[in-house]
């Protein structure tokens, strides 16, 4: 079973990651590159490339360029993408050069993120005892997108390079806490019939937003509001597309690898 899970996750993650890397290249990556032009002080190159999509400027799986403004959010903001998770730190250090090198690292980060998503999706489906097919995988992927995309974005939306932000560690802690609380809340609300579970689910769903996400004392951004808004919307769409692509790939390859093994 373990070998099958690992094989399906690797194949599904590779296929889905490559597909979303192409999508990022034509959607969120150009927006990040445009945003970096407003970030560069006196022509200095900005760091944020390889992961500023999936994790957002929070350094966690934030959403957008699932690896361009979110993958590792090398652009320090994301969670699961794209240039996908960049930690928005400005300073000395290596970063991929613009062009083919940056594109390759963005694609690699997206593929790694997709493999991680596939492993999580398979694990939850197995624990839930649900059939692993495209329909069930998509249903659970939709819940995963709510937990890792929509809910965190309500407090910490995907941000372009150069946007003012609260302390990185505080944002990461809030993002992870929100994603976990939302995931548990959805499980209790949808799969647990007890009244106490429904009440606890609503409490967990609301709690992170009642506490509030960490924000800067004053909002500021060098990029135009239209560009920032376009990026936030595009990032969420790419994040949703990543979960959907992973779900379809998992549902497609799971039964086929089983037949081959037999």
C-alpha positions as CSV (number, residue, x, y, z in Angstrom):
1,X,0.0,0.0,0.0
2,X,2.8,2.4,0.9
3,X,4.6,1.8,-2.4
4,X,1.3,2.4,-4.3
5,X,0.6,5.6,-2.4
6,X,4.1,6.9,-3.1
7,X,4.0,5.9,-6.8
8,X,0.7,7.6,-7.4
9,X,1.7,10.7,-5.5
10,X,4.9,11.0,-7.6
11,X,3.2,10.4,-10.9
12,X,0.2,12.6,-10.2
13,X,2.3,15.3,-8.7
14,X,4.6,15.3,-11.7
15,X,1.7,15.5,-14.2
16,X,-0.3,18.1,-12.3
17,X,2.8,20.1,-11.4
18,X,4.0,20.4,-15.0
19,X,0.5,21.4,-16.1
20,X,0.2,24.2,-13.5
21,X,3.8,25.3,-14.1
22,X,2.7,26.1,-17.7
23,X,-0.4,28.0,-16.4
24,X,1.7,30.0,-13.9
25,X,4.1,30.9,-16.7
26,X,1.4,32.7,-18.5
27,X,-0.6,34.1,-15.5
28,X,1.0,34.8,-12.2
29,X,4.6,34.9,-13.2
30,X,4.3,37.9,-15.5
31,X,2.4,39.7,-12.7
32,X,5.2,39.0,-10.3
33,X,7.8,40.2,-12.8
34,X,5.8,43.4,-13.3
35,X,5.5,43.9,-9.5
36,X,9.2,43.5,-9.0
37,X,9.8,46.5,-11.3
38,X,8.1,48.6,-8.7
39,X,10.0,47.0,-5.9
40,X,13.6,47.5,-7.2
41,X,15.3,50.4,-5.4
42,X,17.5,52.3,-7.8
43,X,17.5,49.5,-10.3
44,X,18.7,46.8,-7.9
45,X,17.4,43.3,-8.6
46,X,14.7,41.9,-6.4
47,X,14.9,38.5,-4.8
48,X,11.4,37.2,-5.0
49,X,11.2,34.7,-7.8
50,X,11.2,31.0,-7.4
51,X,8.5,30.5,-4.8
52,X,6.4,33.6,-4.5
53,X,3.1,32.0,-5.7
54,X,1.8,29.1,-3.9
55,X,2.6,30.4,-0.5
56,X,2.2,34.0,-1.0
57,X,4.4,36.6,0.6
58,X,3.9,34.8,3.8
59,X,6.4,32.1,3.2
60,X,3.8,29.5,3.5
61,X,1.6,27.8,1.1
62,X,-0.1,30.9,0.1
63,X,-1.8,30.7,-3.2
64,X,-0.9,32.2,-6.4
65,X,2.0,31.4,-8.6
66,X,1.9,28.3,-6.9
67,X,5.4,28.7,-7.0
68,X,6.0,32.0,-8.4
69,X,4.6,34.1,-5.7
70,X,3.7,31.1,-3.8
71,X,5.8,28.1,-4.1
72,X,8.2,28.6,-1.4
73,X,7.2,31.9,-1.3
74,X,10.6,32.8,-1.7
75,X,8.7,35.9,-1.8
76,X,7.9,35.7,1.8
77,X,4.2,35.7,2.0
78,X,1.0,30.8,0.0
79,X,0.3,27.8,0.9
80,X,-0.3,24.5,-1.6
81,X,1.7,26.9,-5.0
82,X,4.7,29.4,-7.8
83,X,7.8,31.3,-8.8
84,X,5.2,28.9,-5.7
85,X,6.5,30.0,-1.9
86,X,9.0,32.7,-1.7
87,X,10.1,34.2,1.5
88,X,10.1,37.9,0.9
89,X,13.5,38.7,2.2
90,X,15.6,41.4,0.6
91,X,19.2,41.0,1.0
92,X,22.2,39.2,-0.3
93,X,21.9,35.6,-1.3
94,X,21.4,33.4,-4.3
95,X,18.3,33.5,-6.4
96,X,17.7,32.0,-9.9
97,X,18.5,34.2,-12.8
98,X,15.7,35.6,-14.9
99,X,14.8,33.5,-17.9
100,X,15.2,29.8,-18.3
101,X,16.8,29.2,-14.9
102,X,14.1,31.0,-13.0
103,X,11.4,29.2,-15.1
104,X,13.0,25.8,-14.4
105,X,13.2,26.4,-10.6
106,X,9.6,27.6,-10.6
107,X,8.5,24.5,-12.4
108,X,10.5,22.3,-10.0
109,X,9.0,24.0,-7.0
110,X,5.5,23.6,-8.4
111,X,6.1,19.9,-9.0
112,X,7.4,19.3,-5.5
113,X,4.3,21.2,-4.1
114,X,2.0,19.1,-6.3
115,X,3.6,15.9,-5.0
116,X,3.1,17.0,-1.4
117,X,-0.6,17.9,-2.2
118,X,-1.1,14.4,-3.7
119,X,0.4,12.7,-0.7
120,X,-1.9,14.7,1.6
121,X,-5.0,14.1,-0.5
122,X,-4.3,10.3,-0.7
123,X,-3.7,10.2,3.1
124,X,-7.0,11.9,3.9
125,X,-9.0,9.8,1.4
126,X,-7.5,6.6,3.0
127,X,-8.2,7.8,6.5
128,X,-11.8,8.7,5.5
129,X,-12.3,5.3,3.9
130,X,-13.6,6.9,0.7
131,X,-13.0,5.4,-2.8
132,X,-10.1,6.9,-4.5
133,X,-11.5,8.1,-7.8
134,X,-11.7,11.4,-9.6
135,X,-15.1,12.4,-8.1
136,X,-14.1,11.8,-4.4
137,X,-10.7,13.3,-5.0
138,X,-12.1,16.5,-6.4
139,X,-14.5,16.8,-3.4
140,X,-11.7,16.5,-0.9
141,X,-9.5,18.8,-3.0
142,X,-12.2,21.5,-2.9
143,X,-12.2,21.3,0.9
144,X,-8.4,21.5,0.8
145,X,-8.5,24.6,-1.3
146,X,-10.9,26.2,1.2
147,X,-8.5,25.4,4.0
148,X,-5.2,26.3,2.3
149,X,-6.4,29.0,-0.1
150,X,-9.7,30.8,0.6
151,X,-9.6,30.9,4.4
152,X,-6.0,32.2,4.8
153,X,-6.6,34.7,2.0
154,X,-9.4,36.3,4.0
155,X,-6.7,37.5,6.4
156,X,-3.5,37.4,4.3
157,X,-4.2,37.8,0.6
158,X,-1.5,36.9,-1.9
159,X,0.8,39.9,-2.3
160,X,3.1,41.2,-4.9
161,X,6.8,42.0,-4.2
162,X,7.2,45.3,-2.4
163,X,4.0,45.2,-0.4
164,X,4.0,46.2,3.2
165,X,3.5,43.2,5.5
166,X,3.6,42.2,9.2
167,X,6.4,40.1,10.8
168,X,7.1,37.1,8.7
169,X,7.0,34.5,11.6
170,X,3.7,35.9,12.9
171,X,2.2,35.6,9.4
172,X,3.5,32.1,8.9
173,X,2.1,31.0,12.3
174,X,-1.3,32.6,11.6
175,X,-1.4,31.0,8.1
176,X,-0.6,27.5,9.3
177,X,-3.0,27.8,12.3
178,X,-5.8,29.0,10.0
179,X,-5.3,26.2,7.5
180,X,-5.3,23.6,10.2
181,X,-8.3,25.0,12.1
182,X,-10.3,25.3,8.8
183,X,-9.5,21.8,7.8
184,X,-10.5,20.4,11.2
185,X,-13.7,22.6,11.1
186,X,-14.7,21.3,7.7
187,X,-14.2,17.7,8.8
188,X,-16.4,18.2,11.9
189,X,-19.1,20.1,10.0
190,X,-19.3,17.7,7.1
191,X,-18.5,14.3,8.4
192,X,-19.4,14.4,12.1
193,X,-23.2,14.3,12.9
194,X,-23.0,15.2,16.6
195,X,-24.3,18.7,17.6
196,X,-21.2,19.4,19.6
197,X,-19.0,18.7,16.6
198,X,-21.0,21.2,14.5
199,X,-20.6,23.9,17.2
200,X,-16.9,23.2,17.6
201,X,-16.6,23.3,13.8
202,X,-18.1,26.8,13.6
203,X,-15.9,28.0,16.4
204,X,-12.7,26.7,14.7
205,X,-13.9,28.1,11.4
206,X,-14.3,31.6,12.8
207,X,-11.6,31.7,15.5
208,X,-8.5,32.6,13.3
209,X,-10.4,35.6,11.8
210,X,-11.7,36.8,15.1
211,X,-8.1,36.8,16.4
212,X,-7.0,38.4,13.2
213,X,-4.0,38.1,10.9
214,X,-0.9,40.1,11.6
215,X,-0.7,43.2,9.4
216,X,1.7,46.2,9.1
217,X,1.0,49.4,10.9
218,X,0.5,51.1,7.6
219,X,-0.3,49.6,4.2
220,X,2.0,50.5,1.4
221,X,2.8,49.2,-2.0
222,X,4.8,50.4,-4.9
223,X,2.7,48.4,-7.4
224,X,-0.6,49.8,-8.8
225,X,-3.7,48.6,-7.0
226,X,-5.0,47.1,-10.3
227,X,-1.9,45.0,-10.6
228,X,-2.0,43.9,-7.0
229,X,-5.7,43.0,-7.2
230,X,-5.1,41.0,-10.5
231,X,-2.3,39.1,-8.8
232,X,-4.4,38.2,-5.7
233,X,-7.2,36.9,-7.9
234,X,-4.9,35.0,-10.3
235,X,-3.0,33.5,-7.4
236,X,-6.2,32.0,-5.9
237,X,-7.3,30.7,-9.3
238,X,-4.0,29.0,-9.8
239,X,-4.1,27.6,-6.3
240,X,-7.5,26.1,-7.0
241,X,-6.3,24.8,-10.4
242,X,-3.4,23.0,-8.7
243,X,-5.7,21.2,-6.2
244,X,-8.0,20.3,-9.0
245,X,-5.2,19.0,-11.3
246,X,-3.8,16.9,-8.4
247,X,-7.2,15.5,-7.6
248,X,-7.9,14.5,-11.2
249,X,-4.4,12.9,-11.6
250,X,-4.7,11.0,-8.3
251,X,-8.2,9.7,-9.2
252,X,-7.0,8.7,-12.7
253,X,-3.7,7.0,-11.7
254,X,-4.8,5.2,-8.5
255,X,-6.9,2.4,-10.1
256,X,-4.6,2.1,-13.1
257,X,-1.5,1.5,-11.0
258,X,-3.5,-1.0,-9.0
259,X,-4.4,-3.0,-12.1
260,X,-0.8,-2.9,-13.3
261,X,0.5,-4.1,-10.0
262,X,-2.0,-7.0,-10.1
